[in-house]
Amino acid sequence: MRKVGIMGGTFNPIHFVHLLLAEAAYEQYHLDEIVFLPSKRPAYKPLSELVEEEHRFHMIELAISDNSHFSVSDMEFHREGNTYTADTLLELSKKFPDTEFYFIIGGDSLFGLEKWSRPEIVMEKAHIVAAQRDDKDNERLVKKMMELNEKYKAKIDLLQVPMMEVSSRMLRERVKEGQSIRYFLPETVRSYIIQHGFYL
C-alpha cells in the first residue's frame, strides 16, 4: 500500500504553516507523497475574498516547486457546486484502491469534524492526522481524538509540529492594510500576489 498525505483547503494564499504541516506529516508518518488539493468552492467559507482557482493553484505550484515529494491536484476544480472532503475521499479511494490516504488538518479542525458533510465517510476513508500545538489545548485535543476514534472506529493520530501563528486570513488582512507579508510565505508567492494585486 502506498501512503499518500492529502493537504486540503482553499490556500488563499498558501503559506509556510501549510508547508510545515505537510513536511512534518511526510516525515513522521513515512508517507510516499503529499498532494495539495485546493478547494473550488468550500461550503464553510465566504467566497468574497477567494482568489480564482487557477491563481491559487499556481501559487501552490510556486510554493512547492523545490520539493520533489509535494504535488498539487486540481481534481476538486472539476466538481460542480460546493466542495466536500467526503466526496473527494470517496473518489480517491475508488481511483487508487492500493493507496492509504492520510488527511492532514490543523488540531482545531478536529473539534468541528463531526459538523463536516458525512464525517463518518471522511474518517472511514482516511487516516486523520491532526497537528498538535505545544500549549494548554493539547489535553482537550487528545480527549477529542480518543472520543472520535471510539465513536467512529476512526484512525486519528496527532502530528507533532512547531506551530507558527500564521493564517491565510491574517495575510489577506495585512495586504489590505498595506503591511508586509515578507517571510510569512515563499517569496515567489508573495511576488505573485503583488504582481496581480490580490487581497487589496
LUMVOZA-49668 format. One line per 5 residues: number of its first residue (from 1); their letters; for each residue y, z, x of N, C-alpha, C. Coordinates in Angstrom, 2 decimals. Atoms other than C-alpha are relative to their C-alpha. Example, Ala and Ser with C-alpha at 12.3 -4.5 7.8 and 13.67 -1.06 7.14 Angstrom:
1> AS> -1.19,0.00,0.89,-4.50,7.80,12.30,1.20,0.00,0.90 | -1.19,-0.06,-0.82,-1.06,7.14,13.67,1.09,0.73,-0.77
//
This chain:
1> MRKVG> -1.21,0.00,0.85,0.00,0.00,0.00,1.25,0.00,0.88 | -1.31,-0.03,-0.65,3.45,-0.90,1.23,0.84,1.09,-0.66 | -0.89,-1.05,0.52,6.10,1.79,0.79,1.43,-0.51,0.13 | -1.34,0.59,0.02,9.49,0.46,-0.27,0.98,0.93,-0.70 | -1.05,-0.82,0.60,12.61,2.51,-0.89,0.96,-0.86,-0.78
6> IMGGT> -0.97,0.70,0.85,14.99,1.47,-3.66,1.28,0.83,-0.06 | -1.32,-0.61,0.14,18.69,2.29,-3.48,0.73,-0.72,-1.13 | -0.69,0.61,1.12,20.18,1.59,-6.90,1.42,0.54,-0.13 | -1.37,-0.45,0.22,23.79,1.88,-8.01,0.94,-1.17,-0.15 | -0.98,1.08,0.12,26.98,-0.07,-8.54,0.51,-0.44,1.37
11> FNPIH> -0.52,0.30,-1.34,28.02,0.11,-4.86,1.39,-0.63,-0.11 | -1.33,0.49,0.38,31.64,-0.22,-5.91,1.11,0.83,0.64 | 0.75,0.79,-0.98,32.10,-0.17,-2.93,-1.09,0.84,0.67 | 0.98,-0.68,-0.83,29.16,0.67,-0.66,0.73,0.77,1.10 | -0.64,-0.80,-1.06,29.98,3.39,1.91,-1.07,0.69,0.84
16> FVHLL> 0.92,-0.56,-0.99,28.45,5.45,4.70,-1.01,0.98,-0.58 | 0.98,-0.91,0.59,26.78,8.04,2.44,-1.19,-0.78,-0.56 | 1.11,0.85,0.47,24.74,5.27,0.77,-0.91,-0.38,1.17 | 0.76,0.45,-1.16,23.68,4.02,4.19,-0.75,1.16,0.66 | 0.62,-1.18,-0.59,22.95,7.52,5.48,-1.21,0.45,-0.82
21> LAEAA> 1.13,-0.35,0.87,20.73,8.32,2.46,-1.18,-0.96,0.21 | 1.05,1.00,-0.16,18.82,5.07,2.87,-0.73,0.15,1.32 | 0.61,-0.13,-1.32,18.23,5.56,6.59,-0.84,1.27,0.10 | 0.75,-1.26,-0.02,17.14,9.19,6.11,-1.32,-0.14,-0.76 | 1.23,0.20,0.78,14.62,8.19,3.42,-0.99,-0.89,0.75
26> YEQYH> 0.85,0.91,-0.78,13.30,5.34,5.56,-0.75,0.77,1.08 | 0.57,-0.75,-1.13,12.70,7.73,8.44,-0.94,1.12,-0.46 | 0.77,-1.18,0.39,11.45,10.83,6.61,-1.27,-0.34,-0.78 | 1.17,0.36,0.81,9.04,9.02,4.27,-0.77,-1.18,0.57 | 0.72,1.06,-0.71,7.90,6.38,6.77,-0.13,-1.25,-0.86
31> LDEIV> -0.01,1.15,0.88,8.93,3.53,4.50,-0.04,-1.29,0.81 | 0.03,1.31,-0.65,8.39,-0.14,5.33,1.35,-0.71,-0.09 | -1.23,0.74,0.27,11.71,-1.27,3.93,0.85,0.78,-1.01 | -0.91,-0.51,1.02,14.78,-0.20,1.95,0.69,-1.18,-0.66 | -0.68,1.08,0.74,16.08,-2.53,-0.77,1.17,0.59,-0.77
36> FLPSK> -1.18,-0.37,0.78,19.62,-2.10,-2.08,0.02,-0.88,-1.24 | 0.14,0.70,1.26,19.64,-3.03,-5.74,1.23,0.26,-0.87 | -1.22,-0.24,0.78,23.17,-3.29,-7.19,-0.17,-0.33,-1.48 | 0.05,0.19,1.44,23.55,-2.97,-10.96,1.02,-1.04,-0.43 | -0.96,0.94,0.58,25.18,-5.71,-13.00,0.92,0.73,-0.96
41> RPAYK> -0.77,-0.67,1.04,26.27,-3.60,-15.95,-0.66,1.33,-0.34 | 0.63,-1.29,0.27,25.28,0.07,-15.81,0.44,0.57,-1.33 | -0.30,-0.53,1.33,25.08,1.80,-19.17,0.84,1.26,0.05 | -0.58,-1.34,-0.09,26.52,5.06,-17.89,1.37,0.05,0.66 | -1.29,0.00,-0.69,29.74,3.94,-16.16,0.97,-0.94,-0.69
46> PLSEL> -1.01,0.92,0.54,33.03,2.45,-17.40,0.11,-1.23,0.90 | -0.01,1.25,-0.76,33.42,-1.18,-16.31,1.38,-0.40,0.47 | -1.38,0.41,-0.26,37.21,-1.20,-15.91,0.29,-0.24,1.48 | -0.26,0.14,-1.44,37.16,-0.80,-12.10,-1.15,-0.66,0.74 | 1.19,0.59,-0.62,33.88,-2.63,-11.48,0.30,-1.39,0.53
51> VEEEH> -0.21,1.30,-0.63,34.34,-5.47,-9.00,-1.18,-0.91,-0.36 | 1.05,0.95,0.40,32.37,-8.62,-9.88,-1.20,0.08,0.93 | 1.24,-0.24,-0.71,28.75,-8.57,-8.83,-0.13,-0.77,1.31 | 0.16,0.75,-1.24,28.97,-11.34,-6.23,0.76,0.64,1.17 | -0.75,-0.67,-1.05,31.60,-9.36,-4.31,-0.69,1.30,0.43
56> RFHMI> 0.73,-1.23,-0.36,29.65,-6.09,-4.49,-1.24,-0.34,0.81 | 1.18,0.46,-0.73,26.56,-7.98,-3.33,0.38,-0.36,1.44 | -0.41,0.43,-1.35,28.44,-9.49,-0.38,0.42,1.20,0.85 | -0.38,-1.19,-0.76,29.88,-6.09,0.63,-1.24,0.73,0.51 | 1.27,-0.60,-0.46,26.30,-4.75,0.78,-0.56,-0.81,1.17
61> ELAIS> 0.48,0.85,-1.10,25.28,-7.73,2.92,0.75,0.31,1.30 | -0.81,-0.31,-1.18,28.16,-6.97,5.30,-0.40,1.36,0.58 | 0.28,-1.37,-0.43,27.28,-3.26,5.43,-1.36,0.15,0.68 | 1.36,-0.19,-0.50,23.57,-3.71,6.19,-0.43,-1.06,1.01 | 0.36,1.17,-0.82,23.69,-6.81,8.40,-0.62,0.36,1.34
66> DNSHF> 0.53,-0.37,-1.31,22.82,-4.87,11.56,-1.25,0.87,-0.08 | 1.19,-0.84,0.17,19.78,-3.06,10.11,-1.16,-0.85,-0.52 | 1.10,0.92,0.34,16.53,-5.04,10.09,-0.91,0.51,-1.11 | 0.86,-0.49,1.08,14.75,-2.72,7.62,0.76,0.24,-1.30 | -0.77,-0.02,1.25,17.52,-2.94,4.99,0.09,-1.42,-0.55
71> SVSDM> -0.23,1.29,0.66,17.75,-5.78,2.46,0.69,0.26,-1.33 | -0.69,-0.14,1.28,19.57,-6.45,-0.80,-0.59,-1.00,-0.98 | 0.56,0.86,1.05,18.30,-7.90,-4.10,0.98,-0.13,-1.15 | -0.88,0.22,1.15,20.24,-9.44,-6.97,-0.77,-0.06,-1.32 | 0.84,0.16,1.19,17.41,-9.10,-9.50,0.64,0.54,-1.27
76> EFHRE> -0.61,-0.57,1.21,19.46,-6.92,-11.87,1.16,-0.86,-0.52 | -1.10,0.87,0.43,22.24,-9.54,-12.00,-0.47,-1.03,-1.01 | 0.52,1.06,0.87,19.95,-11.90,-13.91,-0.45,0.53,-1.36 | 0.40,-0.61,1.26,19.34,-9.49,-16.78,1.20,0.11,-0.94 | -1.07,-0.09,0.98,21.42,-9.63,-19.95,0.18,1.45,-0.47
81> GNTYT> -0.27,-1.33,0.54,23.09,-6.52,-21.38,0.06,1.06,1.08 | -0.05,-1.12,-0.94,23.05,-3.08,-19.78,-1.20,0.00,0.94 | 1.03,-0.08,-1.01,21.02,-2.42,-16.65,-0.66,1.38,-0.03 | 0.73,-1.27,0.04,18.31,0.25,-16.87,-1.04,0.04,1.11 | 0.95,-0.19,-1.10,16.25,1.60,-13.97,-1.44,-0.17,-0.47
86> ADTLL> 1.37,0.11,0.52,13.14,1.79,-16.17,-0.44,-1.46,-0.05 | 0.32,1.43,0.07,13.25,-1.99,-16.77,-0.24,-0.57,1.40 | 0.11,0.50,-1.37,13.75,-2.66,-13.07,-1.32,0.43,0.63 | 1.24,-0.50,-0.60,10.83,-0.46,-12.01,-1.24,-0.61,-0.66 | 1.11,0.69,0.67,8.54,-2.00,-14.64,-0.19,-1.41,0.56
91> ELSKK> 0.05,1.37,-0.53,9.41,-5.47,-13.38,-0.53,-0.01,1.44 | 0.44,-0.06,-1.39,8.93,-4.49,-9.74,-1.48,0.35,0.13 | 1.41,-0.42,-0.10,5.58,-2.77,-10.34,-0.95,-1.11,-0.44 | 0.82,1.15,0.41,4.25,-5.87,-12.12,-0.02,-1.08,1.08 | -0.14,1.06,-1.00,5.53,-8.22,-9.44,-0.65,0.37,1.33
96> FPDTE> 0.54,-0.47,-1.29,4.37,-6.09,-6.49,-0.98,1.16,-0.23 | 0.96,-1.08,0.33,1.24,-4.14,-7.58,-0.53,0.74,1.22 | 0.51,-0.63,-1.22,0.39,-3.37,-3.95,1.08,0.82,0.71 | -1.13,-0.71,-0.62,3.68,-1.52,-3.35,0.27,1.31,-0.73 | -0.43,-1.28,0.55,4.61,2.13,-3.87,1.52,0.08,0.19
101> FYFII> -1.45,-0.01,-0.05,8.30,2.45,-4.73,0.54,1.43,0.06 | -0.70,-1.28,-0.17,10.50,5.35,-3.65,1.43,-0.21,-0.46 | -1.35,0.18,0.55,13.64,5.60,-5.78,0.89,1.12,0.52 | -0.84,-0.96,-0.72,16.41,7.31,-3.81,1.25,0.32,-0.82 | -1.15,-0.42,0.80,19.03,9.33,-5.68,0.69,1.19,0.67
106> GGDSL> -0.68,-1.21,-0.42,21.63,11.98,-4.99,-0.58,1.18,-0.74 | 0.60,-1.17,0.62,20.45,15.50,-5.74,0.59,0.33,-1.36 | -0.64,-0.31,1.29,22.99,15.90,-8.57,-0.55,-0.87,-1.12 | 0.56,0.90,1.03,21.40,12.92,-10.38,-1.29,0.54,-0.59 | 1.26,-0.56,0.49,18.18,14.90,-10.73,0.21,0.80,-1.28
111> FGLEK> -0.27,-0.82,1.18,19.83,17.18,-13.32,0.24,-0.84,-1.25 | -0.21,0.87,1.15,20.64,14.21,-15.56,-1.09,-1.02,-0.21 | 1.05,1.02,0.02,17.42,12.26,-15.01,-0.64,-0.15,-1.38 | 0.66,0.07,1.32,15.96,13.14,-18.42,0.87,-0.70,-1.04 | -0.89,0.71,0.93,19.00,11.53,-20.09,0.03,-1.50,0.26
116> WSRPE> 0.07,1.43,-0.29,18.27,8.17,-18.49,-0.85,-0.68,-1.08 | 0.85,0.75,0.92,16.69,5.43,-20.60,-1.45,0.07,0.47 | 1.44,-0.12,-0.27,12.91,6.10,-20.72,-0.29,0.64,1.36 | 0.19,-0.67,-1.29,12.87,8.65,-17.90,-1.46,0.15,0.38 | 1.43,-0.15,-0.31,9.10,9.01,-18.21,-0.52,-1.22,0.76
121> IVMEK> 0.40,1.22,-0.73,8.72,5.39,-17.02,0.54,0.02,1.42 | -0.59,-0.11,-1.33,11.10,5.96,-14.12,-0.86,0.90,0.89 | 0.78,-0.96,-0.80,9.05,8.96,-12.99,-1.46,-0.41,0.16 | 1.37,0.52,-0.15,5.73,7.16,-13.57,-0.07,-1.10,1.05 | 0.05,1.20,-0.83,6.63,4.00,-11.67,0.57,0.18,1.39
126> AHIVA> -0.58,-0.20,-1.34,8.42,5.51,-8.69,-0.15,1.44,0.45 | -0.07,-1.30,-0.66,8.25,8.40,-6.30,1.51,0.28,0.15 | -1.44,-0.30,-0.05,11.70,10.02,-6.74,0.31,0.82,1.24 | -0.45,-0.70,-1.20,13.47,11.11,-3.58,1.45,0.43,-0.23 | -1.33,-0.53,0.33,16.48,13.37,-4.24,0.62,0.64,1.24
131> AQRDD> -0.68,-0.52,-1.18,18.99,14.12,-1.49,0.38,1.46,-0.19 | -0.22,-1.45,0.06,19.24,17.82,-0.76,1.21,0.36,0.86 | -1.17,-0.45,-0.74,22.59,19.30,0.22,-0.27,1.38,0.59 | 0.14,-1.31,-0.63,22.84,22.27,2.54,0.99,0.99,-0.61 | -0.94,-0.92,0.64,24.59,24.50,0.03,-0.71,0.84,-1.07
136> KDNER> 0.55,-0.97,0.96,24.11,27.02,-2.78,-0.79,-0.64,-1.13 | 0.70,0.66,1.11,22.77,24.40,-5.24,-1.46,-0.30,0.32 | 1.38,0.35,-0.38,19.51,23.99,-3.31,-1.04,0.72,-0.85 | 0.96,-0.76,0.81,17.77,26.72,-5.30,-0.14,-0.63,-1.38 | 0.03,0.68,1.31,18.71,25.02,-8.59,-0.71,-1.34,0.11
141> LVKKM> 0.60,1.32,-0.19,17.64,21.66,-7.19,-1.52,0.11,0.12 | 1.45,-0.20,-0.16,14.21,22.91,-6.14,-0.63,0.38,-1.34 | 0.51,-0.42,1.31,13.74,24.58,-9.54,-0.11,-1.19,-0.95 | 0.01,1.18,0.87,14.65,21.35,-11.37,-1.09,-0.98,0.43 | 1.03,0.89,-0.51,12.36,19.30,-9.14,-1.39,0.46,-0.46
146> MELNE> 1.30,-0.54,0.40,9.40,21.59,-9.87,-0.21,-0.13,-1.51 | 0.08,0.12,1.46,10.18,21.56,-13.61,-0.35,-1.43,-0.42 | 0.26,1.41,0.34,10.22,17.73,-13.77,-1.38,-0.43,0.48 | 1.34,0.35,-0.50,7.11,17.41,-11.62,-1.09,0.48,-0.95 | 1.01,-0.57,0.91,5.21,19.67,-14.01,0.05,-0.66,-1.37
151> KYKAK> -0.15,0.54,1.36,6.61,18.28,-17.26,-0.45,-1.45,-0.11 | 0.28,1.44,0.09,6.20,14.57,-16.44,-1.13,-0.43,0.94 | 0.97,0.35,-1.04,3.46,14.74,-13.79,0.64,-0.96,1.00 | -0.79,0.87,-0.87,6.14,13.20,-11.61,-0.28,0.28,1.46 | 0.04,-0.19,-1.45,6.28,12.76,-7.85,1.46,0.03,0.46
156> IDLLQ> -1.39,-0.16,-0.44,9.67,14.14,-6.88,0.01,0.89,1.23 | -0.14,-0.76,-1.23,10.49,15.32,-3.40,1.47,0.00,0.42 | -1.37,-0.12,-0.47,13.65,16.34,-1.60,0.17,-0.71,1.34 | -0.35,0.72,-1.21,15.35,14.38,1.13,0.99,0.84,0.79 | -0.87,-0.79,-0.86,16.85,16.37,3.99,0.99,-0.94,0.68
161> VPMME> -1.00,0.89,-0.58,20.11,14.70,4.94,1.34,0.72,0.07 | -1.35,-0.58,-0.06,23.50,15.88,6.19,0.93,-0.80,-0.91 | -0.80,0.71,1.00,25.81,15.02,3.30,1.49,0.07,0.33 | -1.44,0.06,-0.11,29.38,13.87,3.70,0.59,-0.08,-1.40 | -0.64,0.03,1.30,31.79,14.30,0.82,0.77,-1.31,-0.17
166> VSSRM> -0.59,1.32,0.21,32.41,10.61,0.16,-0.61,-0.58,-1.27 | 0.51,0.69,1.19,32.12,8.74,-3.13,0.78,-1.30,-0.18 | -0.68,1.27,0.28,32.97,5.22,-4.29,1.27,0.23,-0.81 | -1.17,-0.31,0.82,35.36,6.68,-6.88,1.16,0.50,0.89 | -1.02,-0.51,-0.91,37.22,8.59,-4.15,0.64,-1.12,0.80
171> LRERV> -0.52,1.11,-0.79,37.56,5.41,-2.08,0.88,-0.91,-0.85 | -0.84,0.82,0.89,38.88,3.43,-5.07,1.35,0.66,-0.22 | -1.25,-0.73,0.23,41.47,6.13,-5.70,0.88,-0.03,1.25 | -0.78,0.06,-1.24,42.53,6.14,-2.03,0.66,-1.37,0.16 | -0.58,1.34,-0.08,43.04,2.37,-2.11,1.17,-0.13,-0.97
176> KEGQS> -1.04,0.08,1.03,45.05,2.63,-5.33,1.27,0.75,0.42 | -1.13,-0.83,-0.41,47.25,5.32,-3.79,0.56,-0.39,1.36 | -0.51,0.48,-1.27,47.78,3.36,-0.57,-0.45,0.81,1.20 | 0.51,-0.82,-1.11,45.75,5.77,1.58,-1.10,-0.76,0.75 | 0.99,0.66,-0.84,43.46,4.74,4.41,-1.43,0.31,-0.43
181> IRYFL> 1.44,-0.21,0.22,39.73,4.24,3.84,-0.78,-0.31,1.28 | 0.65,0.23,-1.29,39.02,3.54,7.51,-0.93,1.17,0.35 | 1.02,-0.96,-0.43,35.89,5.35,8.83,-0.78,0.64,-1.15 | 0.82,-0.46,1.13,34.60,6.08,5.30,-1.11,-1.00,-0.31 | 0.95,1.08,0.30,32.69,2.78,5.16,0.05,-0.99,1.14
186> PETVR> -0.01,0.95,-1.11,31.77,-0.08,7.50,1.30,-0.81,0.05 | -1.26,0.70,-0.17,34.81,-1.88,8.92,-0.03,-1.38,-0.65 | 0.12,1.32,0.65,33.50,-5.23,7.63,0.26,0.10,-1.50 | -0.20,-0.20,1.44,33.50,-3.83,4.08,1.47,0.34,-0.28 | -1.41,-0.35,0.17,36.97,-2.29,4.46,0.87,-1.26,0.08
191> SYIIQ> -0.77,1.24,-0.16,38.34,-5.65,5.67,-0.15,-0.92,-1.21 | 0.26,0.85,1.17,36.71,-7.46,2.74,0.78,0.50,-1.22 | -0.74,-0.61,1.11,38.27,-5.03,0.24,1.49,-0.33,0.12 | -1.42,0.29,-0.23,41.73,-5.52,1.79,0.29,-1.49,-0.20 | -0.17,1.47,0.11,41.31,-9.30,2.00,0.07,-0.46,-1.46
196> HGFYL> 0.07,0.43,1.40,40.52,-9.57,-1.72,0.87,0.85,-0.92 | -0.91,-0.82,0.83,42.93,-6.88,-2.93,-0.72,0.80,-1.08 | 0.75,-0.77,0.99,40.23,-4.87,-4.70,0.57,1.41,-0.16 | -0.27,-1.42,0.33,40.94,-1.49,-6.39,1.48,0.39,0.03 | -1.43,-0.32,-0.01,44.73,-1.76,-6.27,0.51,0.34,-1.40
//
